Amino acid sequence: LLNYQDGIETYRMRHKGTEVQTFKGVAFVDARIEVVGEVLRDIPNYPNWMYKFKDTKILKEIDRNTYVFWSGVSTPFPYKNRDIVVENETRYNFDNGTAELDFWAAKQFQYPKQSSYLRVGLLEGTYLLEYFGRDKTRVSYQYRSDPGGNIPLAIANWIEIRHFPYHTLKGLKKVA
């Protein structure tokens, strides 16, 4: 456990052979699981609640639960902002009241690099939504990412990336 603040628990996991760490946040959201799911589907609205997201653009809607999108992410000075092409897919298990949204860097989808951004090559993660009552959903947000370029991973892990789960879940709770 890294931290517990505002009802949000954050965790870190290290992996042998790489400095890229996995970060996780867990929070209860006072909203129906369907509402939380709709917030996660509303990709154009991500910059209003998802930490450091500046812009998003849906590139391909495969179906209601599968998208490819581009996102621009702000980074602190003196580093160049990052962008990433993301693919996601949502699966439901109605028998146990869960939904899982997996996301990853879309390597098979070509989208032109933007001159004001540096492209992120490694991203993978999951949102797990769990029904805890008609108006209560537990959300677990877990991911790992390598920002690449001139940002050393040790700095990214310590300063920037470790704050994503907390601030993203805080924004999700507010919007939902």
Disulfide bonds with the S-S distance in Angstrom:
none
